[in-house]
Amino acid sequence: MEKFMTPLLLLLCLPLALAGHDYGQALSKSILFFEAQRSGYLPHNQRVTWRANSGLNDGKASGVDLVGGYYDAGDNVKFGLPMAFTVTMMSWSIIEYGKQMAASGELGHAMNAIKWGTDYFIKAHPQPNVLYGEVGDGNTDHNCWQRPEDMTTDRRAYKIDPSNPGSDLAGETAAAMAAASIVFRHSDPAYSSELLRHAYQLFDFADKYRGKYDGSITVAQKYYRSISGYNDELLWAAAWLYQASGNQHYLDYLGKNGDSMGGTGWGMTEFGWDVKYPGVQTLVAKFLMQGKAGHYAPVFERYQQKAEYFMCSCLGKGSRNVQKTPGGLIFRQRWNNMQFVTSASFLATVYSDYLASAGRDLKCSAGNVAPAELLGFAKSQVDYILGDNPRATSYMVGYGNNYPQRVHHRASSIVSIKVNPSFVSCRGGYATWFSSKGSDPNLLVGAVVGGPDAYDNFGDRRDNYEQTEPATYNNAPILGILARLNAGHGGYNQLLPGIISLSPSLLNPFTFHISILVCKYSPQLY
């Protein structure tokens, strides 16, 4: 019987990790970061013990329970759009590399991180055409430097509805719910069905009542303005709903609207919480390579051409290439550049495996490129983050010997309420803690910060928010890459139907069954 497999046999099933960095340790830390970002009542198995309950009245003034979810970055606001993108990318990481996460014992933690987000989205979607998209106000929040546990800032809740639409917000949340439904399909079928039901409703809401969410939730404009509009989120949601349900309606949506909504037209060099086109194009290319396109094949081929445009630009072998620092890091902007690095690297990782599974090369204007080169690019970016750079600095807090000590993050920069329960006032926090030149009293383990400038320079100062602030959407894409790199080389077939056959016991990361599954499906994997 499999459950009595000896440890020796178990070890034989596991591939050797790639040499160099300890990707398994980095994976563990990168997932742990999400526990530091939790809002609401913390669970009994909370591992980041310097945090405590916070935001316990969120939504109360609006007559809705909005306790829970994630703070997006170093502040105490819950922004729906980046939170939903975070959950989508964590889910995609598990969908592609869940078995590899299981091999390192981190699958349960990763699933818990997703569920913390989706539990909140269920609360935030109390009616089919109502979605709460923000709790707290960035303006008042940014005037204060307080622990989440001490918040005195405005916790007003903001929603979209038919009179105040937000197709990008509803679309991304639909994508998150659909992707997460795949993750929980076998371990918790009832929960998976509930998530899919919300995804269906949110997609219909997004598609029927069209508009940009920041025109309805105007307080978000200064922080998470929807520059790309909502067409990319509608296509993104349709792609995830098709992947989750197999319903032809959503494949038809992608086929019929690909040209008119920019899916086949936009050649991008950026992927993130605002711009979803490269993600859509990568998923649709997967459907094409799986033989699911049917009579939409010509349209899907145009999506794929744009997906490959993105990949080639990352490699520096396209007609318009991304900028890179002298040390080789993708560079797009000064403020939190690392978000684009992790997102692009994730797409390169999965597309490398799609191509290898299909037995074909990447077609760039500079010539054909082997799939391994795409994976090598992703590895180079992750290695840079972990310390292989001109400064020999790890941009993941707590990984390596040299990492940021003064992170732009309220909770980590102020003494834990468990150590000193004295109230920290709004302005008092700035005077005492923000201005401190000392290291953070609480180590924000696993946080991927904004990163260096265009010349690989970095200033480890708390007021240097462009470089030292972390964000959930920096970390979410890196989970899948780290799991993939930690698992080593092997015969991945990412075009096979996804079999995440996870027992409920996997939600406890210490159970023995986690590693068993690696062996059980090893003929497909290695």
MOBEL-V27295 format. One record per residue. PSI is psi in whole degrees, -180 to 180 (999 if undefined). OMEGA is omega in radians with two decimals (none if undefined). NEAR is the number of other ideal C-beta (glycine too) atoms within 8 Angstrom. Layout:
BEGIN
psi,omega,near
PSI,OMEGA,NEAR
PSI,OMEGA,NEAR
END
This chain:
BEGIN
psi,omega,near
145,-3.08,3
-36,-3.02,7
-10,3.08,7
15,3.13,5
137,-3.11,8
154,3.10,6
-34,3.14,5
-47,3.12,6
-37,-3.14,9
-44,-3.14,12
-34,-3.13,7
-24,-3.13,6
-20,-3.02,9
132,-3.14,9
160,3.08,8
138,3.10,5
153,3.07,11
145,-3.11,10
160,3.09,3
-117,-3.09,5
157,3.07,10
85,-3.07,6
-29,3.10,13
-43,3.10,11
-43,3.13,8
-38,3.10,14
-48,3.14,15
-45,-3.11,12
-40,-3.09,13
-30,3.07,14
-37,-3.13,13
-33,-3.14,13
-37,-3.08,17
-27,3.11,12
-28,3.09,11
-19,-3.09,13
1,-3.06,10
140,2.98,14
156,3.10,14
-159,3.11,13
119,-3.10,7
143,-3.07,8
168,-3.10,5
-26,-3.12,3
21,3.08,4
125,-3.08,10
-25,3.07,6
91,-2.90,10
-10,3.10,6
-7,3.03,8
157,3.07,14
-180,-3.11,8
146,3.14,7
160,3.10,12
40,-2.99,13
-8,3.07,8
12,-3.11,8
127,3.12,15
-14,-3.03,14
-43,-3.12,7
-24,3.13,8
3,3.13,10
26,-3.14,5
147,3.13,9
109,3.12,7
30,3.09,15
134,3.13,12
-163,-3.14,12
-165,-3.03,13
142,2.86,14
138,-2.93,12
-35,-2.99,13
-124,-3.12,10
5,-3.14,9
-169,-3.06,10
26,3.10,13
146,3.03,13
103,-3.14,16
122,-3.01,13
-39,-3.05,14
-54,3.10,16
-29,3.10,13
-42,3.14,15
-42,3.10,15
-40,3.09,14
-47,-3.12,15
-39,3.10,16
-45,-3.08,15
-34,3.03,15
-41,-3.14,14
-44,3.12,14
-38,3.09,12
-43,-3.13,17
-39,-3.14,17
-42,-3.12,12
-40,-2.95,11
30,3.14,11
-37,-3.13,14
-35,3.10,11
-35,3.04,12
-39,3.11,15
-39,-3.12,15
-30,-3.13,12
7,3.08,12
16,-3.05,10
0,-3.06,14
-43,3.14,14
-43,3.12,14
-41,-3.14,11
-40,3.11,15
-37,3.08,15
-37,3.13,9
-39,3.09,12
-46,-3.07,14
-32,3.08,11
-35,3.09,13
-46,-3.07,17
-32,3.05,13
-40,3.11,9
-42,-3.13,15
-34,3.08,15
-44,3.10,10
-39,-3.06,13
-8,-3.13,13
69,-3.02,13
-21,3.12,7
156,-3.08,5
-40,-3.06,6
32,3.05,8
131,3.09,10
124,3.06,15
126,-2.99,16
-1,3.09,15
142,2.99,14
124,-3.03,14
165,-3.10,13
123,-3.07,11
-34,-3.10,13
-51,3.14,8
-37,-3.12,10
-42,-3.07,13
-9,3.03,7
-5,-3.11,7
150,3.01,13
88,-3.06,12
153,2.95,15
150,3.06,13
-32,-3.11,13
-17,-3.09,9
5,-2.95,11
130,3.00,12
8,-3.08,7
165,3.14,13
125,3.13,7
35,3.10,11
148,3.11,9
142,-3.10,13
137,-3.05,10
164,2.93,11
152,3.13,13
-178,-3.08,10
-32,3.13,8
-23,-3.14,4
77,-2.96,11
169,3.10,14
76,-3.03,18
-33,3.14,16
-45,3.12,16
-48,-3.14,18
-37,3.13,17
-46,3.13,17
-38,3.12,17
-36,3.05,15
-42,3.11,17
-44,3.14,17
-45,-3.11,16
-40,3.14,15
-46,-3.14,17
-43,-3.14,16
-31,3.13,15
-31,3.09,14
-41,-3.11,14
-40,-3.04,14
7,-3.00,14
-41,-3.07,9
-33,-3.10,8
-29,-3.10,10
77,-3.05,7
-37,-3.12,8
-43,3.12,6
-42,3.10,9
-44,3.13,13
-38,3.11,9
-43,3.12,9
-42,-3.12,15
-37,3.09,13
-45,3.08,8
-39,-3.13,13
-44,3.10,17
-48,-3.09,10
-42,-3.12,11
-37,3.10,16
-45,3.12,15
-42,3.10,9
-47,-3.12,13
-40,-3.05,20
-36,-3.07,9
-43,-3.11,7
92,-2.98,10
141,3.10,8
161,3.11,11
137,-3.03,11
-30,-3.09,19
-4,2.95,12
-19,3.11,8
-44,3.07,11
80,-2.97,14
-23,3.14,7
-14,3.13,10
-14,-2.99,16
-38,-3.07,7
-19,-3.00,7
-45,-3.12,8
64,3.11,10
138,3.14,9
88,-3.08,13
-36,-3.07,6
-6,-3.08,10
-158,-3.03,8
-6,-3.13,15
-38,-3.13,10
-39,3.11,17
-34,3.11,16
-43,3.10,16
-41,3.13,18
-47,3.13,16
-41,3.13,17
-41,3.14,13
-42,3.14,15
-35,3.09,15
-36,3.07,16
-44,3.14,13
-36,-3.09,11
-33,-2.98,12
-24,-3.03,9
10,-3.10,5
123,-3.08,8
-28,-3.13,6
-41,-3.06,6
-31,3.01,12
-41,3.08,13
-41,-3.14,9
-44,3.12,11
-39,-3.12,20
-43,-3.06,12
-27,-3.05,6
-1,-3.08,12
-43,-3.11,16
-47,-3.02,9
-25,-3.07,5
11,2.98,10
-2,-3.12,10
-34,3.14,18
-7,-3.03,10
-31,-3.05,7
113,2.98,8
111,-2.99,8
158,2.99,11
19,-3.10,10
139,3.06,9
131,-3.13,13
-161,-3.05,10
-22,3.14,10
-47,-3.04,10
111,-3.06,11
-7,-3.01,13
-48,-3.14,15
-33,3.10,15
-45,3.08,10
-48,-3.08,15
-36,3.10,14
-43,3.12,14
-43,-3.13,12
-36,3.06,16
-36,3.08,15
-47,3.12,12
-40,3.13,14
-47,-3.12,14
-21,3.07,10
-4,3.14,7
25,-3.08,5
0,-2.99,7
-31,-3.11,11
-135,-3.10,6
-1,3.05,5
7,-3.07,12
-45,3.14,9
-38,3.12,6
-47,-3.11,13
-30,3.07,16
-33,3.10,9
-38,3.00,11
-47,-3.08,17
-38,3.11,12
-38,3.13,9
-33,3.04,17
-43,-3.11,14
-29,3.01,12
-45,3.13,12
-48,-3.11,17
-45,-3.12,14
-37,3.14,17
-35,3.10,13
-37,-3.12,13
-14,-3.06,14
23,-3.10,8
22,-3.13,10
-172,3.14,12
-22,3.05,6
107,-2.99,6
153,3.11,11
151,3.05,11
146,3.06,7
152,3.07,9
165,3.07,11
-29,3.12,7
-3,3.03,9
9,-3.13,8
136,3.00,14
134,3.10,12
122,-3.14,11
-42,-3.11,9
163,-3.09,7
-38,-3.03,6
116,3.12,7
58,3.11,12
-28,-3.00,16
-23,3.11,13
-37,-3.12,12
-28,3.12,13
-49,-3.09,14
-39,-3.13,17
-46,3.13,13
-40,-3.12,16
-35,3.09,15
-46,3.13,16
-41,3.12,14
-38,-3.14,14
-52,-3.10,14
-37,-3.11,14
-34,3.04,15
-45,-3.14,13
-34,3.06,14
-47,-3.12,14
-46,3.14,12
-39,3.12,10
-34,-3.13,12
-8,3.14,8
38,3.14,4
166,-3.13,4
165,3.01,8
135,-3.10,15
109,3.14,7
161,3.13,13
-24,3.11,7
2,3.14,6
174,3.14,6
146,-3.11,7
132,3.12,13
146,3.14,7
-35,-3.11,13
-28,3.14,8
-34,3.07,10
-46,3.11,16
-38,3.10,13
-38,3.07,8
-49,-3.14,12
-42,3.12,14
-39,-3.14,10
-38,3.14,10
-43,3.12,15
-42,3.13,16
-37,3.07,11
-48,-3.14,12
-38,-3.06,15
1,3.01,13
-9,3.12,12
77,-3.09,8
168,-3.05,11
-27,3.14,6
-6,-3.04,9
40,-3.13,6
132,2.99,11
128,3.11,12
13,2.94,13
114,-3.08,15
131,3.09,16
-5,3.08,10
132,-3.14,12
-169,-3.07,8
-17,-3.06,4
103,-3.11,8
165,-3.10,12
135,-3.12,11
-16,-3.08,7
74,-3.05,13
142,3.10,17
85,-3.01,13
118,-3.02,13
-51,-3.03,13
-41,-3.08,13
-23,-3.06,13
-11,-3.14,16
140,-3.13,14
141,-3.11,8
142,3.10,12
-21,3.11,10
-24,3.10,7
-43,3.11,7
100,-3.07,6
0,3.13,5
135,-3.09,4
134,3.05,5
117,-3.08,12
169,-3.10,9
-57,-3.11,11
-26,3.12,8
-33,3.10,8
-38,3.08,17
-44,-3.06,11
-42,-3.03,7
-44,-2.93,9
-46,-3.11,11
-39,-3.07,11
-6,-3.12,8
139,3.09,8
-3,-3.12,4
168,3.10,5
158,3.12,5
135,3.09,11
-23,3.12,10
124,-3.11,11
119,-3.11,7
70,-2.99,15
131,3.03,11
-10,-3.10,15
128,3.01,16
114,-3.07,17
179,-3.05,15
-32,3.02,14
-178,-3.00,13
174,3.11,15
-169,-3.05,11
-12,-3.11,6
20,3.12,7
16,3.11,12
148,-3.08,7
135,3.10,12
114,-3.09,7
75,3.13,8
143,-3.09,7
-31,-3.14,11
-5,3.13,6
65,-3.00,10
-27,-3.14,10
-29,-3.06,9
-28,-3.01,12
0,3.10,15
132,3.06,14
174,3.06,16
149,-3.13,13
-36,-3.09,14
-7,2.92,15
-40,-3.04,15
-37,-2.99,17
-47,-3.11,15
-25,-3.03,13
-17,3.13,15
-48,-3.10,17
-40,-3.13,16
-44,-3.12,15
-39,3.10,14
-42,-3.14,17
-46,-3.12,13
-37,-3.13,13
-29,-3.10,14
-15,3.09,12
-173,-3.12,9
151,3.10,4
175,-3.12,8
78,3.14,5
136,2.96,8
90,-3.07,8
0,3.13,10
-7,3.04,9
155,3.05,8
135,-3.11,3
125,3.09,6
87,3.03,7
75,-3.07,12
82,-3.02,8
131,3.09,12
154,3.11,8
-26,-3.13,7
-15,3.14,7
-20,3.11,16
-16,2.94,9
106,-3.01,7
-8,-3.09,11
1,-3.14,5
155,-3.06,9
-24,-3.04,6
-25,-3.09,10
-51,-3.08,14
-27,-3.14,13
-41,-3.06,12
-29,3.12,13
-43,-3.14,15
-38,-3.05,12
-39,-3.11,8
16,-3.05,11
-29,3.12,9
-31,3.12,4
-25,-2.93,7
-41,-2.93,11
999,none,5
END
